[in-house]
Amino acid sequence: MLSILSTLNDPAFNLAAEEYLFRNSDDDLLFLYINSPSVVIGKHQNALAEIDPWYIYENKIPVIRRLSGGGAVYHDPGNLNFSFHKTVADPAKISFSVFTIPVVKALKQMGIPAEITKRNDIFVNGLKVSGHAEHVFRKRVLSHGTLLLNANREKLSKALHVAPGLYSGKAIKSVRSNIANISDFLKKPISMNEFIASIKTHFDETGGEGFKSFTKNEIATIEKLANEKYRTWEWNFGYSPAYVFQNEGRLNDEINFSCTLHVENGIIGKALFEGEKLPSGLKTIEKALSGNRHEIETFKNLIAINKGKTISTNDEKTLLQGLF
């Protein structure tokens, strides 16, 4: 079994590397990587519905869609990601627990009473320390997951905080769980390098030959895929299933309004503001929104240009909040 440890913390590169390995290798291999702060969502999720858009925007946290399904997860330097690739005779007969069992064995050897759920997530004392997702194409299987060694739980919670009831559609919604760090259950601290070595040992009981590195040509190919796919708005946000966004707000502390956005491929097909005594500038903005991306920066510019004299600076902020 080949073992690869990414030397980069760029989430777009590492997710592109996963796809590259999945589609271009027949080897059984383990790919480990650590990302800088980012949110990674499942292939069939609505990106905006899985995050706090304002926290993500203000903190410049990238949101990246992965190849597999499942829910949204937060990555940072305290989180180790494992990605197992295998070619099998019949994917329908494989149990994905074969990929999480070695992780559980590694944790138990550290003295942690880890358990696998029916979803192949890993819990300790009722708290989630590892999420899991998979992807199958023909006879190639990808099974990957997170391992929260020492993640920033406060930032994780803020990044994945969502307001309920704003989005409707067929997108897959995340199943929220109470989480914990693996370090919370350790009798003594462990470094990330020590943790990586332990995980690798349990995936590769023969000891292997250390970690393989990507060649210059492989890095160039992966970078090309990252630029053409994993760093694009079209993949990360535009690929979201069609949805309807509905919210309410209050202008000038006296005028209630509701807004409805019909969005497909991340683009607003129709925007509608409703309420009594709405300022004329709101209807101008309503027309301007159609045909544009449902994203904060675009909306800020559109509202600034089209608000007219009837929308104050304070109302501009309220309106922006109401659109996400």
Phi and psi in degrees as a GROMACS rama.xvg file:
@    title "Ramachandran Plot"
@    xaxis  label "Phi"
@    yaxis  label "Psi"
@TYPE xy
-82.4851  141.742  LEU-2
-122.78  129.365  SER-3
-125.531  130.08  ILE-4
-115.675  118.504  LEU-5
-66.8001  138.897  SER-6
-93.5556  -0.58034  THR-7
-111.864  148.568  LEU-8
-105.101  14.8225  ASN-9
-80.7118  114.023  ASP-10
-61.9306  -34.7556  PRO-11
-65.9306  -42.0749  ALA-12
-64.2979  -45.5761  PHE-13
-68.0879  -36.3248  ASN-14
-71.2702  -35.0838  LEU-15
-66.369  -37.3044  ALA-16
-63.3842  -39.1562  ALA-17
-58.377  -46.6265  GLU-18
-66.6365  -40.0672  GLU-19
-59.6341  -46.921  TYR-20
-65.2531  -39.7797  LEU-21
-63.829  -39.1279  PHE-22
-94.7186  -12.8714  ARG-23
-124.914  11.0649  ASN-24
-134.838  144.599  SER-25
-103.787  -1.66556  ASP-26
-75.585  152.331  ASP-27
-78.1011  126.086  ASP-28
-149.9  157.115  LEU-29
-116.629  124.361  LEU-30
-115.108  121.229  PHE-31
-114.241  139.693  LEU-32
-155.297  156.016  TYR-33
-125.849  127.851  ILE-34
-102.498  152.634  ASN-35
-68.9297  166.405  SER-36
-49.5891  126.175  PRO-37
-166.481  161.645  SER-38
-113.944  128.833  VAL-39
-114.274  123.464  VAL-40
-109.533  160.113  ILE-41
-71.8823  158.065  GLY-42
-56.9187  -34.3987  LYS-43
-108.467  27.3346  HIS-44
-100.155  157.754  GLN-45
-87.0443  111.254  ASN-46
-54.4473  -48.335  ALA-47
-65.8694  -29.5158  LEU-48
-76.5538  -7.90978  ALA-49
-107.108  0.597698  GLU-50
-135.576  169.834  ILE-51
-92.3314  100.978  ASP-52
-55.873  -37.0729  PRO-53
-72.725  -39.653  TRP-54
-64.5015  -42.894  TYR-55
-62.9797  -44.0597  ILE-56
-66.4724  -48.2527  TYR-57
-69.298  -27.2147  GLU-58
-102.099  6.36494  ASN-59
52.7616  46.1781  LYS-60
-93.4609  120.774  ILE-61
-69.7081  143.548  PRO-62
-113.161  123.568  VAL-63
-130.274  133.791  ILE-64
-88.3814  133.842  ARG-65
-97.3431  176.611  ARG-66
-76.056  -29.331  LEU-67
-93.6403  170.32  SER-68
-82.0294  -151.627  GLY-69
89.2396  -166.663  GLY-70
-103.538  -179.554  GLY-71
-80.3384  142.982  ALA-72
-136.327  153.849  VAL-73
-103.567  131.892  TYR-74
-111.959  143.85  HIS-75
-158.001  178.84  ASP-76
-61.7288  -12.2984  PRO-77
-91.3653  7.26072  GLY-78
-120.145  123.912  ASN-79
-98.3383  130.19  LEU-80
-105.572  129.287  ASN-81
-112.519  142.351  PHE-82
-139.303  113.522  SER-83
-107.163  130.802  PHE-84
-120.313  134.68  HIS-85
-151.181  141.804  LYS-86
-98.9873  128.253  THR-87
-128.084  160.289  VAL-88
-72.884  -39.2384  ALA-89
-143.446  99.0772  ASP-90
-57.5031  -27.4951  PRO-91
-66.2712  -21.8433  ALA-92
-97.7525  -2.94294  LYS-93
-84.3978  140.631  ILE-94
-100.102  122.357  SER-95
-71.4429  -6.74163  PHE-96
-66.5782  -19.827  SER-97
-63.827  -20.4865  VAL-98
-90.8659  -26.0139  PHE-99
-93.4283  -23.1145  THR-100
-58.024  -44.56  ILE-101
-60.7221  -33.4689  PRO-102
-66.5177  -44.4376  VAL-103
-62.1965  -39.8018  VAL-104
-61.1658  -41.0769  LYS-105
-64.0245  -42.4875  ALA-106
-66.3227  -40.4729  LEU-107
-65.1707  -34.7018  LYS-108
-65.3274  -24.9921  GLN-109
-83.395  -0.218859  MET-110
90.3269  16.5759  GLY-111
-103.397  123.534  ILE-112
-78.2229  68.349  PRO-113
-79.5434  147.812  ALA-114
-137.342  148.24  GLU-115
-97.6226  134.306  ILE-116
-90.4712  175.599  THR-117
-62.3657  -25.2153  LYS-118
-87.5341  5.0731  ARG-119
66.4128  19.31  ASN-120
-81.0303  162.68  ASP-121
-116.383  127.842  ILE-122
-120.634  151.255  PHE-123
-131.451  119.224  VAL-124
52.6661  41.0115  ASN-125
81.2281  4.21584  GLY-126
-115.711  139.724  LEU-127
-80.7479  127.395  LYS-128
-117.754  -8.18665  VAL-129
-154.661  126.877  SER-130
-100.911  160.649  GLY-131
-143.583  143.583  HIS-132
-147.465  162.364  ALA-133
-143.922  162.268  GLU-134
-146.293  136.734  HIS-135
-126.948  132.635  VAL-136
-138.404  115.205  PHE-137
55.2677  -118.077  ARG-138
-104.861  11.0243  LYS-139
-101.215  131.998  ARG-140
-119.26  133.4  VAL-141
-118.133  125.067  LEU-142
-129.231  119.371  SER-143
-139.535  160.251  HIS-144
-161.558  174.203  GLY-145
-106.701  153.432  THR-146
-134.047  106.363  LEU-147
-80.1298  92.2631  LEU-148
-78.1908  -53.0936  LEU-149
-153.432  54.336  ASN-150
-74.7257  156.182  ALA-151
-79.8189  99.1365  ASN-152
-69.2124  -29.7487  ARG-153
-66.0936  -46.4315  GLU-154
-68.8407  -36.0703  LYS-155
-57.9601  -47.8903  LEU-156
-62.974  -41.3016  SER-157
-69.2294  -41.1806  LYS-158
-65.5874  -36.6259  ALA-159
-99.6324  11.9951  LEU-160
-74.9486  127.078  HIS-161
-126.109  146.589  VAL-162
-87.4338  122.727  ALA-163
-70.5974  150.082  PRO-164
83.9646  3.23665  GLY-165
-85.1876  -29.5391  LEU-166
-117.103  135.564  TYR-167
-128.256  142.536  SER-168
163.567  -166.582  GLY-169
-102.11  10.8156  LYS-170
-65.8615  149.592  ALA-171
-73.9478  129.502  ILE-172
-98.5028  145.932  LYS-173
-69.839  145.722  SER-174
-95.3202  110.567  VAL-175
-79.8888  140.449  ARG-176
-136.969  154.244  SER-177
-72.4697  132.078  ASN-178
-114.681  165.266  ILE-179
-149.705  160.92  ALA-180
-90.5623  144.654  ASN-181
-59.41  -34.4505  ILE-182
-61.2994  -23.8309  SER-183
-63.5006  -22.9098  ASP-184
-107.359  2.64069  PHE-185
-87.2256  141.565  LEU-186
-74.1892  -28.5054  LYS-187
-141.12  150.762  LYS-188
-60.4399  152.247  PRO-189
-133.766  137.998  ILE-190
-77.2744  162.123  SER-191
-62.9108  -38.4314  MET-192
-63.1246  -39.5339  ASN-193
-66.5344  -38.5519  GLU-194
-64.7987  -44.5648  PHE-195
-59.9213  -44.112  ILE-196
-62.1826  -38.8477  ALA-197
-67.5303  -44.1827  SER-198
-62.5072  -45.2977  ILE-199
-60.2856  -41.1581  LYS-200
-58.9221  -38.0678  THR-201
-82.4654  -18.3673  HIS-202
-84.2191  -26.285  PHE-203
-131.434  84.6639  ASP-204
-67.5296  -13.6497  GLU-205
-82.0127  -8.72959  THR-206
95.0016  -28.561  GLY-207
63.6238  -163.179  GLY-208
-124.454  37.0864  GLU-209
78.6111  -164.575  GLY-210
-97.6548  134.329  PHE-211
-82.1883  150.432  LYS-212
-110.476  154.933  SER-213
-72.0528  143.725  PHE-214
-77.489  168.536  THR-215
-60.4593  -40.1656  LYS-216
-66.2286  -39.4452  ASN-217
-65.5391  -42.2299  GLU-218
-61.2528  -41.6163  ILE-219
-63.3823  -41.0437  ALA-220
-66.5173  -42.0554  THR-221
-66.3326  -41.3603  ILE-222
-61.505  -38.8504  GLU-223
-63.1841  -43.6348  LYS-224
-65.4237  -40.3002  LEU-225
-61.4698  -43.1435  ALA-226
-69.3297  -37.662  ASN-227
-83.4288  -16.5644  GLU-228
-132.543  -64.2816  LYS-229
-76.7231  -10.1659  TYR-230
-105.642  9.21274  ARG-231
-99.0574  145.831  THR-232
-64.8658  -35.643  TRP-233
-59.688  -38.8822  GLU-234
-81.7278  -47.1433  TRP-235
-73.2146  -34.9033  ASN-236
-119.354  -42.3158  PHE-237
-66.8174  -22.5689  GLY-238
-76.986  -7.3344  TYR-239
-57.3106  139.356  SER-240
-58.1504  154.086  PRO-241
-56.4245  143.753  ALA-242
-149.948  164.16  TYR-243
-116.544  128.236  VAL-244
-106.846  131.102  PHE-245
-135.301  132.816  GLN-246
-152.816  169.729  ASN-247
-130.25  158.066  GLU-248
-155.052  -178.478  GLY-249
-142.094  119.125  ARG-250
-96.1973  140.207  LEU-251
53.8973  27.1346  ASN-252
59.7967  17.5565  ASP-253
-149.171  -17.1799  GLU-254
-109.989  110.692  ILE-255
-81.368  140.154  ASN-256
-141.483  156.374  PHE-257
-124.7  149.509  SER-258
-130.12  142.514  CYS-259
-130.054  128.393  THR-260
-121.259  126.711  LEU-261
-100.101  116.511  HIS-262
-123.647  133.417  VAL-263
-137.476  132.477  GLU-264
55.973  32.2129  ASN-265
78.5116  -1.56604  GLY-266
-106.607  134.793  ILE-267
-74.8647  119.216  ILE-268
-85.4782  -36.5468  GLY-269
-149.758  136.179  LYS-270
-120.943  141.314  ALA-271
-142.292  124.289  LEU-272
-107.618  134.498  PHE-273
-132.533  150.96  GLU-274
151.863  168.558  GLY-275
-87.8412  139.218  GLU-276
58.186  40.2865  LYS-277
-68.4946  137.852  LEU-278
-63.3998  147.248  PRO-279
-60.6214  -31.127  SER-280
-61.937  -24.5086  GLY-281
-69.7642  -36.9747  LEU-282
-68.8774  -34.0178  LYS-283
-63.9019  -42.9981  THR-284
-65.8215  -39.4535  ILE-285
-54.5633  -46.3016  GLU-286
-67.6121  -36.4344  LYS-287
-69.3757  -28.856  ALA-288
-68.1251  -35.0203  LEU-289
-60.3975  133.132  SER-290
89.8113  0.533374  GLY-291
-111.984  162.655  ASN-292
-66.189  144.939  ARG-293
-85.1186  83.6167  HIS-294
-149.441  151.609  GLU-295
-62.6511  -48.8939  ILE-296
-61.0435  -42.3449  GLU-297
-63.0972  -43.8896  THR-298
-65.8117  -38.9604  PHE-299
-58.3088  -44.7296  LYS-300
-68.4149  -42.8984  ASN-301
-63.6271  -43.4684  LEU-302
-67.6538  -40.027  ILE-303
-62.1497  -37.4014  ALA-304
-77.489  -36.7156  ILE-305
-108.527  4.23923  ASN-306
-68.9779  -27.4006  LYS-307
71.4439  -170.7  GLY-308
-83.1168  -9.45165  LYS-309
-93.002  -5.72761  THR-310
-112.104  115.023  ILE-311
-77.9266  170.288  SER-312
-62.6883  -41.0357  THR-313
-64.1284  -41.3247  ASN-314
-68.0122  -29.9768  ASP-315
-61.2195  -43.1776  GLU-316
-64.9823  -43.2412  LYS-317
-61.0782  -42.0245  THR-318
-64.4326  -43.4993  LEU-319
-61.1667  -42.9015  LEU-320
-61.5489  -35.2941  GLN-321
-73.19  -14.5558  GLY-322
-95.2054  6.12241  LEU-323
